[in-house]
Amino acid sequence: MADDSETHIPTVKFGTQGLQVSKLGFGCMGLTGVYNSPIHEEDAISLILYAFSHGISFFDTSDAYGPLKNEVLLGKALKQLPREKVQLATKFGFAGVGPSGVIVKGTPEYVRKCCEASLERLGVDYIDLYYQHRVDKSVPIEETMGELKKLVEEGKVKYIGLSEASPDTIRRAHAVHPISALQMEWSLWTRDIEEDIIPALHGELRHLG
């Protein structure tokens, strides 16, 4: 088992529901290849264990990475780590590729199916942070969030996140169940979210609880 006492990395709170993660996280997407060739499994697992031993406890994956292979890989590494000291994030929402592009799905049945499949691939009893990877505009966000709320109540998910969502979607989702994290690009090159997303997060959402 990796030694987590070698390096200390400060923690940061996500949302107001109690989620606390290492300030530096580990995005696992590249381990199974997206912009690069996949890394050999033993090397990838060693990287995860090394990151943990140097104070990183927050690991981010998705059923879309690989696809599916990334969660399986992270699950193998998790078997060598103390589960209670790891904050695990994964995502659902990409249902495949069709003639017109990526298929996004957010029906309650699909949400549950994806969550239970991710739990099995990861080899864990619960997911710390479960994101909707992309919003399905054909399904009211209230329906998607309703099922995610049930998964929280059942103990299969601890906290809920959204990725690439509009201010209106965030507000409506948060009204059903608190959103603890929002995943969107924000960099020196991409500042779009400062126009409406950031004001929404710092204004109206905090009044929703």
N, C-alpha and C positions, 0 to 999 in steps of 0.2 A: 504493500500500500504506500502511496506517495506521502511524503512528510510535508504537512502544511505549515510547519513552524519556521521555515527558512526565511521567508520574506513576508513583510506585512504590507498589505495594500488597503487603504481606507475603504470604508463602505459608504454607500449612498442610498437614500430612500427613494423608491419609485412610488409615486402616488401617496395616498393618505391611509391606505388599508393595512400597512405593516410590512410590505415587501422591502427587503433590504438586501443589496447585492454588492459585490466588490466593484469599486469605482472603475476598474479596468476589467472588461469582459473578454470572452474568447468566442469569436464568430467561427463556427465550425464549417461553414459552407464550402470553403476552398479545400477542405480535406478530401472530399470526394470529387473534386474537379468541377469548375464552372469556367473561370477565366484561366485555368491551368489544368494540367494533367492530374488525375487522382494521385494522392500520396499513398504509398504502400501502407497497408493496415497497421502493421507493427509500429512503423514510424509515426503514423497518425495518433495511435493510442499513446505512444511515448510523449508526443507533443502535448496532449491533453494532460497527462500525468505531470509533466514538467511544469505546465502552466499552473496547475493546482498547487504544486509544491512551492511555487513562487508567489503564492497569495491570491491567485485568480480563482474565484469560486462560482462565477456566473458564466454559463455556457449556453450559447444560442444555436439552435438547429431548426430544421423544418422537414415536414414530410416531402416537400418539393425538392429538397437537396439530394441529389443522387440519381433519380428520386428514391426515397425511402432508405437508401444505403447509409446516408449520413446519420440518421437516427440509430440504425443498427450499430454503426461504428461507435457512436457516443455511448450507447448502451453497454458495449463491451468495456469501455474505459470506466464507466460508472461502477461496474462490478468491483473495481479496485480502489474505489474512493468511498469515504464515509458519506452516505446519502444525505444525512442531516446537515452537512456542511456545504452542500452544493445547491446552487440555485439554477434550475433547469428551465430554459425557455424553448418552446417549439411552436410550430404554426400549422394552420390548415387553410384551405381555401382554393388552392389550385387543383382542379379536377382533371386536367389533361389539356391536350391541344386539339382544336378543331379546325375546319376550313378557314374560319375567320380569325384564328389566333387562339390565345390561351383561354381555357374555359374556367370560369370562377364560379364556385358553388358555396352557398351559405344556408341551405335548408337545415332545419333542426335535425332531420335524420342523418344528413351528411356530417354535420358537426359532431354528433355522438359517435358515428362510425369512425371518423378520423381520430377522435380523441382516444377511443379504445384501442385502435390499431397502433397509435403512437405509443401508448402505455406499454403495449406488448413488445414493440420493437425496441423501446428504450429499456425494458425490463424493470420498470418502476411502478409504484402504486399510485403516484400522483405527479402532476406536472406543476411546477411552481408558477410559471407564467405562460399562459396559452394565448397566442395571438391569432386573430383572423388575418391571414396573410394579405388578402385583398378582399374588398367589400363586393358582395354579389348584389348588384343594383336591381336585380329582378326579385329579390326577397327583402321584405321590410327588415331593417336592422333590428327592430324589436323582436322579431321571431328568432333570428340568429342569437341575439343576446339572451333571450329567454331560455334557450337550450344550454347556453354556456353557464347561465346562472344555476340551472339544475345540476350541472357537472360540478360547480363549486359546492353546492349544498350536499352533494354526494361524496365530496372529498377527493374527487378525481383531478380537480383543478383547484389551485389556491387563488390565483389572481388572473385577471383578464386584460389582454392588450389588443390594440388595433394597429394595423399597418396601412399607410397610404389612404387614410380616411379624410373626408371633408369635415369642416367645422360642424355642419348640421348633423352629419352622421355621428360624429363624436358626442355631440350634445344628446341626441336621441338615445344612443347606446348607453351613455353614462346615466341616463334617467332610469334605465332598466336595472343596471348593476354597475357599480363603480369601475371605471377604467383606470388601471394602475400604470399603464405604460403605453406610449404611442411611438411607433417606429417609422421614421421618415428621414429622408436625407436632409441634412442641415450642415452646410459647409461654407467655406469662403466662396465657392463657385455657385452654390445652390442656396439662395436666401428666400425663396418663394414663401416658405411657411411663416416668415415674419409678418406677412401682410394680414393673414387672418387666423392661421392655426394657433400661433403663440398667444395672440390676444384672447382667443377662445379659451385656451388652457388656463390662462392666468386670470380670466374674468369670470365668465358665466359658469364654468364648470365647477369652480370651487364652492359655488352657492348650491350646487346639487348634492353635495356631501361626498 
